[in-house]
Amino acid sequence: MWIEALMNRLDRKKAEITFDPHVFDRKEYWNLDLDKIEETARTGKIFDKKCESPNKICFKRYYGKENITYTVIVRYHNDFIEVKTAWPKKGR
């Protein structure tokens, strides 16, 4: 219910996406692709188990060609979306 309210308040396909410094710290270790993280935040499916009210939502997206799934945790703010953390997983 609260997730739908956040999604209606801010269009994630058009909103500005910012990155927490924590993502850049993990970038080297996990070999993260920032474009895939942004795409996951914009078009990924909601993963309910990691969501917490009032504004923390988790998205997952599978990239078939690379056989990798990105999990991205974001926080919704009034006029932008902030990526808090992300990690890849081999396969689905």
MARRODO-44157 format. One line per 4 residues: number of its first residue (from 1); their letters; for each residue x, y, z of N, C-alpha, C, O. Coordinates in Angstrom, 1 decimal. Atoms other than C-alpha are relative to their C-alpha. Layout:
BEGIN
NUM = A = X/Y/Z/X/Y/Z/X/Y/Z/X/Y/Z | ... $
//
This chain:
BEGIN
1 = MWIE = 0.8/-1.2/0.0/0.0/0.0/0.0/0.9/1.3/0.0/0.7/2.1/-0.8 | -0.9/-1.2/-0.1/2.7/2.5/1.0/1.0/0.1/-1.2/1.4/1.1/-1.6 | -0.9/0.0/1.2/4.9/1.4/-2.0/-0.8/0.6/-1.2/-0.2/1.4/-1.9 | 0.8/-0.6/1.1/2.1/2.3/-4.4/-0.1/1.5/0.1/-0.1/2.2/-0.9 $
5 = ALMN = 0.1/-1.4/-0.3/1.8/5.7/-2.8/1.3/0.7/-0.4/1.3/1.8/-1.0 | -1.3/-0.5/0.4/5.5/6.3/-3.3/0.2/0.0/-1.5/0.7/1.0/-2.1 | -0.2/0.1/1.5/5.5/5.1/-6.9/-0.9/1.0/-0.7/-0.5/1.5/-1.8 | 0.8/-0.9/0.6/2.6/7.3/-7.7/0.4/1.5/0.2/0.2/2.3/-0.7 $
9 = RLDR = -0.5/-1.4/-0.3/4.2/10.4/-6.1/1.2/0.4/-0.9/1.3/1.6/-1.3 | -1.2/-0.4/0.8/7.4/10.2/-8.2/0.1/-1.1/-1.1/0.2/-2.3/-0.8 | -0.2/0.9/1.1/7.8/8.7/-11.7/1.4/-0.5/-0.1/2.3/0.3/-0.4 | -1.4/0.5/0.0/10.9/6.5/-11.5/0.6/-0.1/-1.3/1.8/-0.1/-1.4 $
13 = KKAE = -0.6/0.0/1.3/11.3/6.4/-15.2/0.6/1.4/-0.5/1.4/1.4/-1.3 | -0.4/-1.4/0.4/11.8/10.2/-15.4/0.8/0.7/1.1/1.4/1.7/0.9 | -0.6/-0.7/-1.2/13.1/11.1/-11.9/1.5/0.0/-0.1/2.1/-0.9/-0.7 | -1.5/-0.1/-0.1/16.7/12.1/-11.2/0.4/-1.1/1.0/-0.2/-1.3/2.0 $
17 = ITFD = -0.5/1.1/-0.9/18.7/9.2/-9.7/1.4/0.4/0.4/2.3/0.7/-0.4 | -1.3/-0.3/-0.6/21.6/9.9/-7.3/0.5/-1.3/0.6/-0.2/-2.2/0.9 | -0.6/1.1/-0.6/24.0/7.5/-5.8/0.7/0.3/1.4/1.3/1.4/1.5 | -0.7/-0.2/-1.3/25.1/7.2/-2.1/1.4/-0.4/-0.2/1.8/-1.2/-1.0 $
21 = PHVF = -1.5/0.4/0.1/28.9/7.1/-1.6/0.3/-1.4/0.2/1.3/-2.0/-0.3 | -0.2/1.4/-0.2/28.5/3.6/-0.4/0.0/-0.9/-1.3/0.7/-1.9/-1.3 | 0.0/0.8/1.3/27.7/2.4/-3.9/1.4/0.1/-0.7/1.9/-0.9/-1.2 | -1.3/-0.1/0.7/31.0/3.8/-5.2/1.1/-0.7/0.8/2.1/-1.2/0.2 $
25 = DRKE = -1.0/0.8/-0.8/32.9/2.1/-2.3/-0.1/-1.5/-0.4/0.9/-2.2/-0.5 | 0.2/1.4/0.4/31.4/-1.2/-3.5/0.2/-0.3/-1.4/0.3/-1.5/-1.9 | -0.1/0.2/1.5/31.8/-0.6/-7.2/1.2/-0.8/-0.4/1.1/-1.7/-1.3 | -1.2/0.8/0.4/35.4/-2.0/-7.4/-0.2/-1.4/0.5/0.1/-2.4/-0.3 $
29 = YWNL = 0.1/1.4/-0.6/34.7/-5.0/-5.1/-1.0/-0.9/-0.8/-0.6/-2.0/-1.1 | 1.1/0.8/0.7/31.5/-6.1/-6.9/0.1/0.1/-1.5/-0.7/-0.6/-2.2 | 0.0/-0.2/1.4/32.5/-4.9/-10.3/-1.3/0.5/-0.6/-1.8/-0.1/-1.5 | 1.3/-0.5/0.4/29.3/-2.9/-10.6/0.0/0.8/-1.2/0.9/1.6/-1.5 $
33 = DLDK = 0.2/-0.9/1.1/28.0/-1.3/-13.7/-1.1/1.0/0.4/-2.3/0.7/0.6 | 0.9/-1.0/-0.4/26.4/2.0/-12.8/-1.2/0.2/-0.9/-2.3/0.5/-0.5 | 1.2/-0.1/1.0/24.2/2.1/-16.0/-1.0/-1.1/0.3/-2.2/-0.9/0.2 | 1.0/1.1/-0.3/22.7/-1.3/-15.1/-0.7/0.3/1.4/-1.9/-0.1/1.5 $
37 = IEET = 0.6/-0.3/-1.3/22.1/-0.1/-11.5/-1.1/1.0/-0.2/-2.2/0.9/0.3 | 1.1/-1.1/0.3/20.2/3.0/-12.8/-1.1/-0.7/-0.8/-2.3/-0.3/-0.5 | 1.1/0.7/0.7/18.3/0.8/-15.3/-0.9/-0.9/0.9/-2.1/-0.9/0.7 | 0.8/0.9/-1.0/17.3/-1.6/-12.5/-0.9/0.9/0.8/-2.0/0.5/1.1 $
41 = ARTG = 0.8/-0.9/-0.8/16.1/1.3/-10.4/-1.2/0.6/-0.8/-2.3/0.8/-0.2 | 1.1/-0.6/0.8/14.0/2.6/-13.3/-1.0/-1.1/-0.5/-2.2/-0.8/-0.6 | 0.9/1.0/0.7/12.6/-0.7/-14.8/-0.1/-1.3/0.8/-0.8/-2.2/0.3 | 0.0/1.3/-0.7/13.2/-3.5/-12.2/-1.3/-0.3/0.7/-2.2/0.6/0.9 $
45 = KIFD = 1.1/0.5/-0.8/10.6/-5.5/-10.4/0.2/0.2/1.5/1.3/0.1/2.0 | -0.1/-0.3/-1.4/9.8/-4.7/-6.8/0.2/-1.4/0.7/-0.5/-2.3/0.5 | -0.3/1.1/-0.8/11.3/-7.2/-4.3/-0.5/0.3/1.4/0.2/0.9/2.2 | 0.6/-0.4/-1.2/9.0/-7.0/-1.3/0.7/-0.4/1.3/0.6/0.3/2.3 $
49 = KKCE = -0.7/0.4/-1.2/11.2/-8.9/1.2/1.0/1.0/0.6/1.3/0.9/1.8 | -1.0/-1.0/-0.5/13.7/-6.1/1.4/-0.5/1.4/0.2/0.2/2.3/0.5 | 0.6/-1.3/-0.1/11.3/-3.2/1.4/-0.3/0.4/1.4/-0.8/-0.5/2.2 | 0.3/-0.5/-1.3/10.8/-1.1/4.5/-0.7/1.4/-0.1/-0.2/2.3/-0.8 $
53 = SPNK = 0.6/-1.3/0.0/8.4/1.7/5.1/0.8/1.0/0.8/1.5/0.5/1.8 | 0.9/-0.7/0.9/8.3/4.7/4.8/0.5/0.2/-1.4/-0.3/0.5/-2.3 | -0.5/-0.4/1.3/10.6/5.1/1.8/1.1/-0.9/-0.6/1.7/-0.5/-1.5 | -1.1/0.9/0.5/13.0/2.1/1.2/-0.6/-1.1/-0.9/-1.4/-1.9/-0.4 $
57 = ICFK = 0.5/1.0/1.0/12.2/0.0/-1.9/1.2/-0.8/-0.6/2.2/-0.2/-0.9 | -1.0/0.9/0.7/14.2/-2.9/-3.4/-0.5/-0.4/-1.4/-1.7/-0.8/-1.5 | 0.3/0.4/1.3/14.2/-3.6/-7.1/1.0/-1.1/-0.4/2.2/-1.1/0.0 | -0.9/1.0/0.6/15.6/-6.6/-9.0/-0.2/0.0/-1.5/-1.3/0.2/-2.0 $
61 = RYYG = 0.1/0.1/1.5/16.4/-7.0/-12.7/1.0/-1.0/-0.4/2.1/-1.0/0.0 | -0.9/1.1/0.6/17.8/-10.0/-14.6/0.5/0.5/-1.4/-0.3/0.9/-2.2 | -0.5/-0.3/1.3/20.1/-9.3/-17.5/0.5/-1.4/-0.6/1.5/-1.9/-0.2 | -0.2/1.4/0.5/20.0/-12.5/-19.6/1.3/-0.2/-0.8/1.9/-1.3/-0.6 $
65 = KENI = -1.2/0.2/0.8/22.9/-11.9/-22.0/1.2/-0.2/0.9/2.1/-1.0/0.6 | -1.1/0.1/-0.9/25.3/-11.5/-19.1/-0.2/-1.0/1.1/0.7/-1.4/1.9 | 0.4/1.0/-1.0/23.4/-14.0/-16.9/0.3/0.5/1.4/0.9/-0.2/2.2 | -0.2/-0.6/-1.3/23.4/-11.7/-13.9/-1.3/0.8/0.4/-2.0/1.3/-0.4 $
69 = TYTV = 1.2/-0.7/-0.6/20.7/-10.3/-11.6/0.6/1.1/0.9/1.4/0.9/1.8 | -0.3/-1.2/-0.9/21.1/-6.8/-10.0/-1.1/0.2/1.0/-2.3/0.2/0.6 | 0.9/-0.3/-1.1/19.5/-6.1/-6.7/0.4/1.4/0.4/1.5/1.7/0.8 | -0.3/-1.4/-0.3/19.2/-2.4/-6.0/-1.0/0.5/1.1/-2.2/0.3/1.0 $
73 = IVRY = 0.8/-0.6/-1.0/17.9/-0.7/-2.8/0.1/1.5/-0.1/1.1/2.1/-0.1 | 0.1/-1.5/0.2/16.7/2.9/-3.2/-0.9/0.6/1.1/-1.7/-0.1/1.7 | 0.8/-0.8/-0.9/15.2/5.6/-1.0/-0.7/1.0/-0.9/0.0/1.7/-1.7 | 0.7/-1.0/0.7/12.5/7.8/-2.4/0.0/1.3/0.8/-0.4/1.3/2.0 $
77 = HNDF = 0.1/-1.3/-0.6/12.8/11.5/-1.6/-1.1/0.8/-0.8/-1.7/0.2/-1.7 | 1.0/-0.8/0.6/10.5/14.3/-2.6/0.1/0.2/-1.5/-0.8/0.1/-2.3 | -0.2/-0.3/1.4/12.1/15.1/-6.0/1.1/-0.9/-0.7/1.4/-0.5/-1.8 | -1.0/0.8/0.6/14.7/12.4/-6.6/0.0/-1.4/0.7/-0.6/-1.6/1.7 $
81 = IEVK = -0.1/1.4/-0.6/15.5/8.7/-6.0/1.5/-0.2/0.3/2.4/0.1/-0.6 | -1.4/0.2/-0.4/18.7/7.8/-4.1/0.3/-1.5/0.1/-0.4/-2.2/0.8 | -0.4/1.3/-0.1/20.4/4.5/-4.7/0.9/-0.2/1.2/2.0/0.4/1.3 | -0.7/0.2/-1.2/21.6/3.3/-1.3/1.1/-1.1/-0.1/2.2/-0.9/0.3 $
85 = TAWP = -1.0/1.1/0.2/23.3/0.0/-2.2/-0.5/-0.9/-1.2/-1.6/-0.8/-1.6 | 0.3/0.9/1.1/23.4/-2.6/-5.0/1.0/-1.1/0.0/2.2/-1.0/0.5 | -0.9/1.2/0.1/24.9/-6.0/-5.6/-0.5/-0.9/-1.1/-1.7/-1.0/-1.4 | 0.4/1.0/1.1/24.9/-8.5/-8.5/0.0/-1.4/0.6/0.6/-1.7/1.6 $
89 = KKGR = 0.1/1.4/-0.3/24.1/-12.2/-8.4/0.1/-0.7/-1.3/-0.6/-0.4/-2.2 | -0.1/0.8/1.2/25.1/-14.8/-10.9/-1.3/-0.7/-0.2/-1.8/-1.4/0.7 | 1.3/0.7/0.3/22.0/-16.2/-12.7/-1.2/0.7/0.5/-1.1/1.9/0.8 | 1.3/-0.6/-0.4/18.4/-15.6/-11.8/0.0/0.1/1.5/-1.0/0.6/2.1 $
//
